[in-house]
């Protein structure tokens, strides 16, 4: 079982993916023990650790990072989390070199230029596999989805996860004055299954 308190023990470098977003990625992709995952843009390795805890013991997470200092940080955090037999961390510019793995169940992309890695993600996924983009800005979402459709993906949901804590007291019940609001948009894609054709353009909402 994943211990959420591990988040407090890992060392932070660049911005991390928090548990609220990591949990939604696993929930909407149906990730389970034994699955194989590519996590790209490892940063501090928080998402790699979370995903590794789910796919363990027989699954694998292939974590990629192009900056050496962040690769080493991710390796240290993975070891601290006790997941170094599940998570493999590699130093690579995946946009230029792509991924080694094929037939994976999930690819997560957390980079400023994630859209450029989508053809590689499509090639590495099994039919029916998911790709999840972690995208802080609305403009990135539009670029990401457009590139995904061009690469052959089916477009899924794009969501924002907001957590609003509540104060429960003897004399009342109300929201706290602050909450964990916008961190990023999560955009979900799927590689078409056999016999399914991808959507060829962004869908237009009714009434627009």
Helices and strands as residue ranges (DSSP letters): H 6-9, H 19-29, E 36-40, H 46-55, E 60-65, H 68-80, E 87-91, H 94-97, E 104-109, G 114-117, H 118-124, E 125-135, H 138-151, E 153-160, E 166-169, E 172-175, E 185-191
